[in-house]
Amino acid sequence: MSAERRIEEVLLEWLAEGRRVVAAQLVEVIGSAPMDPGVTMLIGHDGSIEGSVTGGCVEAALVEEAEAIFAGAPARVETYGISDELAGEVGLMCGGTVRIFLSEVGDEMAAPLQLVVDHLNLDRPTGIATLLDGPHAGRRIAVSEDAIAGGLGVSELLDRSVARDAGGLLAQGASMIRRYGSEGATMGDDLRVFIKSYSPVPKMIIFGAIDFSVALARLGREAGYQVTICDARKPFIASSRFSQAAEVVSEWPDAYLEGRRLAPRDAVLVFTHDPKFDEPALIGALQTDAGYIGALGSRKTDRDRRRRLAEAGVSEEALRRVISPCGLDIGSSTPIETAIAILAEITALRTGRAGARLIDGTETIRPRPSVEAKG
């Protein structure tokens, strides 16, 4: 069970038991921090604690803030970091600054939380938006592709604006603060709303049952991917080393990909080294929204493959999506080294980085999207 799903299910359980609960959610990171925006810590009136937002840097201070909220203090955003007066006691070890929203969660949250949990169980994207400002701070609305639950308590316009923006963020798997006018208009700075996206586990589909597939499957699984190795040649994929590393499927690539929904966080790798397999796999992958489509092979193999794909009707624009030869240039030669190079390239492209050496760069080591934007 993912940590996200665990927190939402625990919160539902505590509400059903009649407990008073304060949720502390990380909504913004400036500089470096051990966790990303969206993680949540639950603090029960009885002293129960579930989850973490910084790995221990500020959790003790959050318990004190929760006690104040139980005593009647309003929901609010608290800032912790090296510039804070409390830095000596709760400042971040990594030198960053975090903003955490604390609010008591009531029974009105049951329906939005249930929508989130139901969609997580179905591996479908969903999101939950939390109002951070004003007398209704702490109200939440859950949004999925086909349903909405809850409300922010300000206006129907704000609910509609937030639902629309949340829908756009779900496909990206992005969580961030958005700003709106006092009545909910998309042009305005009066109200901040934090939109948390819960995205399905990203998929990694590897075509070709070879040693490189096993190495990448193991790394991909450790990196959080749901990994599948697919090969139409049953004798090739029958070995237990493949089933121990990933889900295995014996099917032709185009048949396996037909009608399959892949998103920008998903990756397709073609390791078959055989035109009758790798070309249908690439053509099928190009019909999806997979964010990474890579293929092994020499530069000559790549040139020949691109020529055949063009002759088969694949457009030049589509061919630009195919990353071949795939992987970063780290001098890899073994299957595990090649897998490291490929996974590193997938990560770099997803985060918008060049894949250069850290010692030669000046950018923040842990890149983050802009966490605050106008509607």
C-alpha positions in Angstrom: 0.0 0.0 0.0 1.4 3.4 -0.9 2.0 6.0 1.8 -0.5 8.3 0.2 -3.2 5.7 0.3 -2.3 4.7 3.8 -2.7 8.3 5.1 -6.1 8.8 3.5 -7.4 5.5 4.7 -6.2 6.2 8.3 -7.9 9.6 8.2 -11.1 8.0 7.1 -10.8 5.4 9.9 -10.1 8.1 12.6 -13.1 10.2 11.4 -15.4 7.1 11.5 -14.2 6.4 15.1 -15.2 9.9 16.1 -11.7 11.2 16.8 -10.7 14.8 16.4 -7.9 15.1 13.9 -5.6 17.8 12.7 -4.0 17.3 9.2 -0.6 19.0 8.7 0.2 19.1 4.9 3.4 20.2 3.2 2.2 22.7 0.6 5.4 24.5 -0.4 9.1 23.9 -0.4 11.7 26.6 -1.0 15.2 25.3 -1.6 15.8 21.7 -0.5 13.7 19.5 1.7 13.5 15.7 2.2 9.9 15.4 1.0 7.8 16.8 -1.8 4.6 19.0 -1.5 1.5 17.0 -0.7 2.8 14.7 2.0 0.6 14.8 5.1 1.0 14.1 8.9 -2.1 13.3 11.0 -2.3 14.3 14.6 -5.0 12.9 16.8 -6.5 14.7 19.8 -5.6 11.5 21.8 -1.9 11.9 20.8 -1.9 9.5 17.9 0.4 10.4 15.0 0.5 9.0 11.5 2.8 10.1 8.7 5.6 12.7 8.4 6.1 15.9 6.4 9.9 16.5 6.8 11.3 13.3 8.2 11.5 14.6 11.7 12.7 18.2 11.3 9.6 20.0 12.3 7.2 17.3 13.5 7.5 18.2 17.2 6.6 21.8 16.5 3.6 20.7 14.4 2.2 18.7 17.4 2.3 21.9 19.4 0.5 23.8 16.6 -2.1 21.0 16.4 -2.8 21.3 20.2 -3.5 25.0 19.6 -5.9 24.2 16.8 -7.7 21.7 19.0 -8.0 24.5 21.6 -9.7 26.8 19.1 -7.0 28.4 17.0 -7.8 28.8 13.3 -6.4 26.8 10.4 -3.3 28.4 9.1 0.0 28.0 7.1 3.1 27.8 9.2 6.6 28.5 7.8 9.7 26.7 9.0 13.3 27.1 7.8 16.7 28.6 8.3 15.3 32.2 8.4 12.7 31.3 11.1 13.2 32.3 14.7 12.7 28.7 15.7 15.5 27.5 13.3 17.7 26.5 16.3 15.0 24.2 17.5 13.2 23.0 14.4 15.1 24.3 11.5 15.6 22.0 8.5 18.8 19.9 8.5 19.0 20.4 4.7 18.8 24.2 4.9 15.5 24.7 3.1 12.2 26.4 4.0 8.8 24.6 4.1 5.3 25.9 4.4 2.8 23.6 6.1 -0.9 24.0 6.3 -2.6 22.8 9.5 -6.3 22.4 9.9 -8.8 20.3 11.9 -10.5 17.8 9.6 -14.2 17.2 10.2 -16.9 14.8 9.1 -17.5 16.9 6.0 -14.3 15.4 4.6 -15.6 11.8 4.6 -17.1 12.0 1.1 -14.0 13.7 -0.6 -11.7 11.3 1.1 -13.7 8.3 0.1 -13.6 9.4 -3.5 -9.8 9.7 -3.3 -9.5 6.2 -1.7 -11.9 4.6 -4.2 -10.0 6.0 -7.2 -6.6 5.0 -5.7 -7.8 1.5 -5.2 -8.8 1.5 -8.9 -5.4 2.9 -9.9 -7.1 6.0 -11.4 -5.9 9.6 -11.1 -7.6 11.8 -8.6 -6.9 15.0 -6.7 -7.9 16.9 -3.6 -7.8 20.7 -3.3 -7.6 22.5 0.1 -8.4 26.2 0.6 -5.6 27.8 2.6 -7.0 31.3 3.2 -10.0 33.0 4.7 -12.8 32.0 7.1 -13.3 28.7 5.2 -9.6 27.7 5.2 -9.4 23.9 5.5 -12.4 23.1 3.4 -11.6 20.6 0.6 -12.9 19.3 -2.7 -12.0 16.1 -4.4 -11.8 15.8 -8.1 -11.5 12.8 -10.5 -12.0 12.4 -14.2 -15.7 11.7 -13.7 -16.7 12.9 -10.2 -16.5 15.8 -7.7 -17.0 15.6 -3.9 -17.0 18.2 -1.3 -16.7 22.0 -1.7 -14.5 24.9 -0.6 -17.4 26.9 0.9 -16.6 30.2 -0.9 -18.6 30.1 -4.2 -19.6 27.7 -7.0 -17.3 29.7 -9.2 -14.3 28.8 -7.0 -15.3 25.2 -6.9 -15.6 25.1 -10.7 -12.3 27.0 -11.3 -10.4 24.7 -8.9 -12.0 21.5 -10.3 -10.9 22.6 -13.8 -7.4 23.3 -12.8 -7.1 20.1 -10.7 -8.2 18.1 -13.8 -5.3 19.6 -15.7 -2.8 18.8 -13.0 -3.9 15.1 -12.7 -2.4 14.1 -16.0 0.9 15.6 -15.0 0.9 14.2 -11.5 1.7 17.7 -10.3 0.8 19.2 -6.9 1.0 22.9 -6.4 -0.6 26.1 -5.0 -2.9 28.0 -7.3 -4.3 31.5 -6.7 -7.8 32.9 -7.3 -9.9 36.0 -6.8 -12.0 36.5 -3.7 -15.1 35.1 -5.4 -13.2 32.3 -7.3 -12.2 34.0 -10.6 -9.1 32.6 -12.1 -7.5 36.0 -12.3 -6.7 37.1 -8.8 -4.4 36.7 -5.8 -6.8 36.7 -2.8 -7.2 33.0 -2.2 -4.6 30.3 -2.2 -5.7 26.7 -2.9 -3.3 23.7 -2.7 -4.1 21.0 -5.3 -2.7 17.6 -4.4 -2.6 15.1 -7.3 -2.7 11.4 -6.6 -1.4 9.7 -9.8 -1.5 6.0 -10.6 1.8 4.1 -10.2 3.8 4.9 -13.4 4.1 2.0 -15.8 7.3 0.7 -17.4 6.7 -1.7 -20.3 9.8 -3.5 -21.6 9.6 -5.4 -24.9 12.1 -8.2 -25.2 13.2 -10.9 -22.8 16.9 -10.4 -22.5 19.4 -9.7 -19.7 19.1 -5.9 -20.1 15.3 -6.3 -19.5 15.9 -8.0 -16.2 18.4 -5.4 -15.0 16.1 -2.5 -15.9 13.0 -4.2 -14.5 14.6 -4.6 -11.1 15.8 -1.0 -11.0 12.5 0.3 -12.4 10.6 -1.5 -9.7 12.8 -0.1 -7.0 12.1 3.4 -8.5 8.4 2.9 -8.1 7.3 1.7 -11.5 4.9 -1.1 -12.2 7.1 -3.1 -14.6 6.0 -5.5 -17.4 8.2 -7.5 -19.6 6.5 -8.5 -22.9 7.8 -10.9 -25.5 5.8 -12.9 -28.1 8.5 -15.7 -28.0 7.3 -18.0 -25.2 10.6 -19.9 -24.9 12.4 -16.6 -24.3 10.2 -15.3 -21.5 9.6 -18.7 -19.8 12.7 -18.3 -17.5 11.8 -17.5 -13.9 14.4 -14.7 -13.9 11.9 -12.6 -15.8 8.9 -13.4 -13.7 11.0 -12.7 -10.5 11.8 -9.2 -11.8 8.4 -8.1 -13.3 5.0 -9.1 -14.6 5.6 -11.2 -17.7 3.3 -11.3 -20.8 3.7 -13.4 -23.9 2.0 -11.4 -26.6 2.8 -9.5 -29.8 3.7 -5.9 -29.0 1.0 -4.2 -31.1 -1.6 -6.5 -29.7 -0.5 -5.8 -26.1 -0.5 -2.0 -26.6 -3.7 -1.8 -28.5 -6.2 0.3 -26.5 -3.8 0.5 -23.5 -3.8 3.9 -21.8 -0.3 5.2 -21.1 0.4 8.6 -19.5 3.3 11.1 -19.6 4.9 9.4 -16.5 4.9 6.0 -18.2 7.9 4.5 -20.2 8.1 2.0 -23.0 11.4 0.3 -23.8 12.1 -1.8 -26.9 14.9 -4.3 -26.4 13.9 -7.0 -29.0 16.6 -6.3 -31.6 14.3 -7.7 -34.3 12.4 -5.5 -36.8 9.3 -7.7 -36.7 9.0 -7.1 -33.0 10.5 -3.7 -32.3 8.8 -1.8 -35.1 5.2 -2.8 -34.1 6.2 -2.0 -30.5 7.4 1.5 -31.4 4.4 2.2 -33.7 2.1 1.0 -30.9 3.8 3.1 -28.3 3.6 6.2 -30.5 -0.2 5.8 -30.4 -0.1 6.4 -26.6 0.8 9.4 -24.4 3.8 7.6 -22.9 6.4 10.2 -21.9 9.4 8.1 -22.7 9.8 5.7 -25.7 13.2 4.3 -25.9 15.0 1.6 -27.9 18.4 -0.1 -27.7 20.7 -0.5 -30.7 23.7 0.9 -32.4 23.5 4.2 -34.3 23.4 2.2 -37.6 20.5 0.1 -36.2 18.7 3.2 -35.2 19.1 4.8 -38.7 17.8 1.7 -40.4 14.9 1.4 -38.0 13.9 5.1 -38.4 14.0 4.7 -42.2 11.7 1.6 -42.0 9.3 3.4 -39.6 9.1 6.4 -42.0 8.4 4.1 -44.9 5.7 2.5 -42.8 4.0 6.0 -42.5 5.4 7.2 -39.1 5.7 11.0 -39.3 8.9 12.9 -38.6 7.3 14.5 -35.6 6.4 11.1 -34.1 9.9 9.8 -34.8 11.3 12.6 -32.7 9.6 11.0 -29.7 11.6 7.8 -30.1 14.8 8.0 -28.0 17.4 5.7 -29.6 20.0 4.8 -28.8 18.5 5.2 -25.3 20.3 6.0 -22.1 22.8 8.6 -20.9 26.4 8.4 -22.1 28.1 7.0 -19.0 30.3 4.4 -20.7 28.0 1.5 -19.7 28.8 -1.9 -21.0 27.1 -4.4 -18.7 23.3 -4.9 -18.4 23.1 -3.3 -15.0 25.2 -0.3 -16.1 23.0 0.1 -19.2 19.9 -0.1 -17.0 21.3 2.7 -14.8 22.0 4.8 -17.8 18.5 4.3 -19.1 16.7 4.9 -15.8 18.8 8.0 -15.3 17.8 9.4 -18.7 14.1 8.6 -18.0 14.4 10.5 -14.7 16.3 13.5 -16.3 13.7 13.9 -19.0 10.8 13.7 -16.6 12.3 16.4 -14.4 13.6 18.5 -17.2 17.3 18.2 -16.4 20.2 17.7 -18.8 21.7 14.7 -17.0 25.1 16.4 -16.4 27.4 15.9 -13.5 26.2 17.7 -10.3 29.7 19.0 -9.6 29.6 20.9 -12.9 26.2 22.5 -12.3 24.7 25.4 -10.4 21.0 24.4 -10.3 19.2 23.3 -7.2 20.0 19.6 -6.7 16.4 18.6 -6.1 14.4 20.3 -8.8 10.8 21.3 -8.1 8.0 22.7 -10.3 6.8 26.2 -9.5 4.5 25.6 -6.5 2.5 28.8 -6.8 0.7 30.1 -9.9 -2.3 32.1 -10.8 -5.3 30.4 -12.1 
